Amino acid sequence: MTEETKKAFKARLRAVIAWTGTVGLLAFLYFTTDRDAVAAAIGRADPVLFIATAFIAVAATYMTDVFTVKFLLGRVGIKVGFGEFARIKGASYLLNIINYNLALVMMAAVVKKRSSKGWGAAGSPFVLLNFIDLSVFSIIVQAAIWTGRSPFDRAPTMILAILTLGGVLAAPALCLISRIRNAPGWFGRVVNHDIMAAFRYIGPWSLLTMLAFRSILILEYGAMNLFFMRSFGVSVPPLTLLFFMAITSFIAMVPISVSGIGSTQVAMRGLYGPFVPDGVAPTAASKIAVVDAFSTAGIFGVLLIRVVLGIICMRDVSRYISEDGEKS
């Protein structure tokens, strides 16, 4: 078996695991929820607030995401136009449904072609971006823990505090490590690899600026979830909501489902269930049903809008790739 065949097999295996996990988790949700209560919760929801939130949030997060990534690309020496990258990012939403890493590969591929960078250097900014997002979420978790917002017992809370401290320090630490010169052996090969190029090029002020920009993006997602829940009659304190969002985002990164569908919804039952008012759902089962209603409606509402955006943008991105292929 060749190396390419092995890679293809591993990619197919990951896809099979993700899709199997998604189907299994959605089946679990379907058979363990009160479906009549879910339908009733959707029927009671404020459709105007929900639909307005979905469209405004997708537009705002899309523009903020494009702006912040373009800023990062510029700071590490990759020049891509705003409109062009907006279409690249829009198309990535479509691929993200299949596999998050596939979306990153597509963005790296287009950046590579438009900037004459190698695969490592083209993909490096997106690797750095993941670590910056990890730092932002970790800061949120740290803030929630030290203000007493963690719903977990002392032991898991302390473990979470230690892990997220590592998350806070990950991006700046890797930026420092990437600047080590004449490192010996395998460590030197890793440090000097093109995949670490963005870590070497970005300066401390640019890194802090990126942390601020990505924090704005996370706050936009927080506002989206806040209004989604309010349309179903549920209210969660903002800092607690951001803490829960960080937890579900970490869960979504685990490759057991597609785009975190199913896995995040199961986690949301335990996190948000206690915040459903008795006036909205008087029993534990009906509270879970309300959480299932707004989590499912929110995920698929946003997904539907992004699929349409992705289809529109994919046409232009495909043309970019084909044009570059003809030139080469």
C-alpha positions as CSV (number, residue, x, y, z in Angstrom):
1,M,0.0,0.0,0.0
2,T,1.5,3.3,-1.1
3,E,1.7,6.4,1.1
4,E,-1.1,8.1,-0.9
5,T,-3.3,5.1,-0.6
6,K,-2.8,5.0,3.2
7,K,-3.7,8.7,3.4
8,A,-6.8,8.2,1.3
9,F,-7.8,5.2,3.5
10,K,-7.4,7.2,6.7
11,A,-9.4,10.1,5.3
12,R,-12.2,7.8,4.3
13,L,-12.1,6.1,7.7
14,R,-12.3,9.5,9.5
15,A,-15.3,10.4,7.3
16,V,-17.0,7.1,8.0
17,I,-16.4,7.5,11.8
18,A,-17.8,11.1,11.7
19,W,-20.9,10.3,9.7
20,T,-21.6,7.1,11.7
21,G,-21.2,9.1,14.9
22,T,-23.5,11.8,13.6
23,V,-26.2,9.4,12.7
24,G,-25.8,7.5,16.0
25,L,-26.0,10.7,18.1
26,L,-29.0,12.1,16.2
27,A,-30.7,8.7,16.6
28,F,-30.0,8.9,20.3
29,L,-31.4,12.4,20.6
30,Y,-34.5,11.4,18.6
31,F,-35.3,8.4,20.7
32,T,-34.5,10.0,24.1
33,T,-36.4,13.2,23.7
34,D,-40.1,14.0,24.2
35,R,-40.9,14.7,20.5
36,D,-44.3,16.2,21.2
37,A,-42.6,18.6,23.7
38,V,-40.0,19.5,21.1
39,A,-42.7,20.3,18.6
40,A,-44.6,22.4,21.2
41,A,-41.4,24.3,22.0
42,I,-40.8,25.1,18.3
43,G,-44.5,26.1,18.0
44,R,-44.2,28.6,20.9
45,A,-40.9,30.1,19.7
46,D,-40.8,33.7,18.4
47,P,-40.2,33.1,14.6
48,V,-39.4,36.7,13.8
49,L,-36.7,36.9,16.5
50,F,-35.3,33.5,15.5
51,I,-35.1,34.1,11.8
52,A,-33.8,37.7,12.2
53,T,-31.1,36.4,14.6
54,A,-30.1,33.7,12.1
55,F,-29.6,36.0,9.1
56,I,-28.0,38.9,11.0
57,A,-25.7,36.5,12.9
58,V,-24.5,34.6,9.8
59,A,-23.8,37.9,8.0
60,A,-22.0,39.5,11.0
61,T,-19.9,36.5,11.8
62,Y,-19.1,35.9,8.1
63,M,-17.8,39.4,7.7
64,T,-15.9,39.4,11.0
65,D,-14.3,36.0,10.2
66,V,-13.2,37.2,6.7
67,F,-11.8,40.5,8.1
68,T,-9.8,38.8,10.9
69,V,-8.3,36.0,8.6
70,K,-7.4,38.5,5.9
71,F,-5.7,40.6,8.6
72,L,-3.8,37.6,9.8
73,L,-2.8,36.6,6.2
74,G,-1.5,40.2,5.6
75,R,0.6,40.1,8.8
76,V,2.4,36.9,7.7
77,G,3.1,38.1,4.2
78,I,0.2,36.6,2.2
79,K,-1.8,39.2,0.1
80,V,-5.3,38.1,-0.8
81,G,-8.1,40.6,-1.7
82,F,-11.0,41.0,0.7
83,G,-13.6,40.1,-1.8
84,E,-11.7,37.1,-3.1
85,F,-11.1,35.7,0.4
86,A,-14.8,36.4,1.3
87,R,-15.7,33.9,-1.5
88,I,-13.1,31.5,-0.3
89,K,-14.4,31.6,3.2
90,G,-18.0,31.3,2.0
91,A,-17.1,28.2,0.0
92,S,-15.4,26.7,3.0
93,Y,-18.7,26.7,4.9
94,L,-20.0,24.1,2.4
95,L,-17.0,21.8,2.8
96,N,-17.1,22.3,6.6
97,I,-20.3,20.3,6.6
98,I,-18.4,17.3,5.4
99,N,-15.2,17.8,7.3
100,Y,-13.7,20.8,9.2
101,N,-10.1,19.9,8.1
102,L,-11.3,19.6,4.4
103,A,-12.4,23.2,4.6
104,L,-9.0,24.3,5.9
105,V,-7.3,22.4,3.2
106,M,-9.4,24.1,0.5
107,M,-8.6,27.5,1.9
108,A,-4.9,26.7,2.1
109,A,-5.0,25.3,-1.5
110,V,-6.5,28.6,-2.9
111,V,-4.1,30.7,-0.8
112,K,-1.3,28.6,-2.1
113,K,-2.3,29.1,-5.7
114,R,-2.9,32.9,-5.3
115,S,0.2,33.6,-3.3
116,S,2.8,31.2,-4.8
117,K,3.4,29.8,-1.3
118,G,4.2,26.1,-0.6
119,W,1.6,23.9,1.1
120,G,3.2,24.4,4.5
121,A,3.4,28.1,4.4
122,A,-0.1,28.4,2.9
123,G,-1.6,26.3,5.6
124,S,0.4,27.8,8.4
125,P,-1.9,30.9,9.0
126,F,-4.9,28.6,9.5
127,V,-3.0,26.4,12.0
128,L,-2.1,29.6,13.9
129,L,-5.7,30.7,13.7
130,N,-6.8,27.5,15.4
131,F,-4.4,28.2,18.3
132,I,-5.6,31.8,18.5
133,D,-9.2,30.6,18.8
134,L,-8.1,28.0,21.4
135,S,-6.5,30.9,23.4
136,V,-9.7,33.0,23.2
137,F,-12.0,30.1,24.3
138,S,-9.5,29.2,27.1
139,I,-9.5,32.8,28.4
140,I,-13.3,32.7,28.5
141,V,-13.2,29.4,30.5
142,Q,-10.6,30.8,32.9
143,A,-12.7,33.9,33.4
144,A,-15.8,31.8,34.1
145,I,-14.0,29.5,36.5
146,W,-12.4,32.3,38.6
147,T,-15.8,34.1,38.8
148,G,-17.5,31.0,40.1
149,R,-19.5,30.2,36.9
150,S,-18.4,26.6,36.5
151,P,-21.3,24.1,37.1
152,F,-18.8,21.2,37.6
153,D,-17.4,19.8,40.8
154,R,-14.1,21.0,42.2
155,A,-11.9,18.3,40.7
156,P,-13.1,18.6,37.0
157,T,-13.1,22.3,37.4
158,M,-9.5,22.3,38.4
159,I,-8.6,19.9,35.6
160,L,-10.4,22.3,33.2
161,A,-8.5,25.3,34.6
162,I,-5.1,23.6,34.1
163,L,-6.0,22.5,30.6
164,T,-7.3,25.9,29.5
165,L,-4.2,27.6,31.0
166,G,-2.2,25.6,28.5
167,G,-4.7,26.8,25.8
168,V,-4.2,30.4,26.8
169,L,-0.4,30.0,26.5
170,A,-0.3,27.8,23.4
171,A,-0.3,30.4,20.7
172,P,2.3,32.8,22.2
173,A,4.5,29.9,23.3
174,L,4.5,28.4,19.8
175,C,5.4,31.8,18.4
176,L,8.4,32.0,20.7
177,I,9.5,28.4,20.0
178,S,9.2,28.9,16.3
179,R,11.9,31.6,16.5
180,I,14.5,29.3,18.0
181,R,17.5,29.1,15.7
182,N,19.8,26.1,15.2
183,A,17.6,23.7,17.1
184,P,19.0,20.2,17.0
185,G,17.5,17.0,15.4
186,W,13.8,16.4,14.9
187,F,13.0,19.4,17.1
188,G,14.9,21.7,14.7
189,R,13.0,20.1,11.7
190,V,9.7,20.8,13.3
191,V,10.6,24.4,14.4
192,N,12.0,25.3,10.9
193,H,9.1,23.6,9.0
194,D,7.0,25.8,6.7
195,I,3.9,24.9,8.8
196,M,5.4,27.1,11.5
197,A,6.0,30.0,9.1
198,A,3.1,32.1,10.3
199,F,4.1,31.6,14.0
200,R,7.6,33.0,13.1
201,Y,6.3,36.0,11.1
202,I,3.6,37.4,13.3
203,G,4.6,40.0,15.9
204,P,3.4,40.3,19.5
205,W,1.1,43.3,18.7
206,S,-0.4,41.6,15.7
207,L,-1.0,38.5,17.8
208,L,-2.7,40.6,20.5
209,T,-4.8,42.3,17.8
210,M,-5.8,38.9,16.4
211,L,-6.9,37.8,19.9
212,A,-9.0,40.9,20.2
213,F,-10.5,40.4,16.7
214,R,-11.3,36.8,17.3
215,S,-12.8,37.7,20.7
216,I,-15.3,39.9,18.9
217,L,-16.2,37.0,16.7
218,I,-16.8,34.8,19.7
219,L,-19.0,37.5,21.3
220,E,-21.0,37.7,18.1
221,Y,-21.6,33.9,18.3
222,G,-22.5,34.4,22.0
223,A,-25.1,37.1,21.0
224,M,-26.5,34.8,18.4
225,N,-27.0,31.9,20.9
226,L,-28.4,34.4,23.5
227,F,-31.1,35.5,21.1
228,F,-31.8,32.0,19.8
229,M,-32.5,30.9,23.3
230,R,-34.6,34.0,24.1
231,S,-36.8,33.2,21.1
232,F,-37.6,29.9,23.0
233,G,-38.1,31.7,26.3
234,V,-34.8,30.7,27.8
235,S,-32.3,33.1,29.4
236,V,-28.7,32.4,30.4
237,P,-26.2,34.9,32.0
238,P,-23.8,36.1,29.3
239,L,-20.5,34.9,30.9
240,T,-22.1,31.5,31.7
241,L,-23.3,31.3,28.1
242,L,-19.7,32.0,26.8
243,F,-18.3,29.4,29.2
244,F,-20.8,26.8,27.9
245,M,-20.0,27.8,24.3
246,A,-16.3,27.2,24.9
247,I,-17.1,23.7,26.3
248,T,-19.3,22.8,23.3
249,S,-16.7,24.2,20.9
250,F,-14.1,21.9,22.4
251,I,-16.6,19.0,22.0
252,A,-17.2,19.9,18.4
253,M,-13.5,19.6,17.7
254,V,-13.6,15.9,18.6
255,P,-14.0,14.1,15.3
256,I,-16.8,11.8,16.3
257,S,-19.5,13.7,14.3
258,V,-19.8,16.1,11.3
259,S,-19.4,19.7,12.4
260,G,-20.3,18.8,16.0
261,I,-23.8,17.9,15.0
262,G,-25.2,15.6,17.7
263,S,-22.3,15.7,20.0
264,T,-22.8,19.3,20.9
265,Q,-26.6,18.9,21.3
266,V,-26.1,16.0,23.7
267,A,-23.7,18.2,25.8
268,M,-26.1,21.2,25.7
269,R,-28.8,19.1,27.4
270,G,-26.8,19.0,30.6
271,L,-25.5,22.5,30.4
272,Y,-28.6,24.5,29.5
273,G,-31.4,22.3,30.9
274,P,-31.2,23.9,34.4
275,F,-31.7,27.3,32.9
276,V,-35.1,26.5,31.2
277,P,-37.7,28.2,33.4
278,D,-40.5,26.2,35.0
279,G,-43.0,28.4,33.3
280,V,-41.6,27.3,29.9
281,A,-41.1,23.6,30.8
282,P,-42.2,22.3,34.2
283,T,-40.5,18.9,34.2
284,A,-37.0,17.6,33.6
285,A,-38.0,15.8,30.4
286,S,-39.7,18.9,29.0
287,K,-36.7,21.1,29.8
288,I,-34.5,18.7,27.8
289,A,-37.0,18.9,25.0
290,V,-36.8,22.7,25.0
291,V,-33.0,22.5,24.8
292,D,-33.2,20.0,22.0
293,A,-35.6,22.3,20.2
294,F,-33.5,25.4,20.3
295,S,-30.2,23.6,19.8
296,T,-31.4,21.7,16.7
297,A,-33.2,24.7,15.2
298,G,-30.2,26.9,15.8
299,I,-27.7,24.5,14.3
300,F,-29.7,23.7,11.2
301,G,-31.0,27.2,10.7
302,V,-27.5,28.6,10.5
303,L,-26.3,25.5,8.5
304,L,-29.0,26.1,5.8
305,I,-28.1,29.7,5.3
306,R,-24.4,28.8,5.1
307,V,-25.1,26.0,2.6
308,V,-26.7,28.6,0.3
309,L,-23.8,31.0,0.8
310,G,-21.3,28.1,0.2
311,I,-23.0,27.1,-3.1
312,I,-22.9,30.7,-4.4
313,C,-19.2,31.1,-3.5
314,M,-18.0,27.7,-4.6
315,R,-18.6,28.6,-8.2
316,D,-16.1,31.5,-8.1
317,V,-13.6,29.5,-6.0
318,S,-13.8,26.6,-8.5
319,R,-13.0,29.1,-11.3
320,Y,-10.0,30.4,-9.3
321,I,-8.6,26.9,-9.1
322,S,-9.3,26.0,-12.7
323,E,-7.8,29.3,-14.0
324,D,-4.6,28.7,-12.0
325,G,-4.5,25.1,-13.3
326,E,-4.7,26.4,-16.9
327,K,-1.9,28.9,-16.3
328,S,0.4,26.2,-14.9
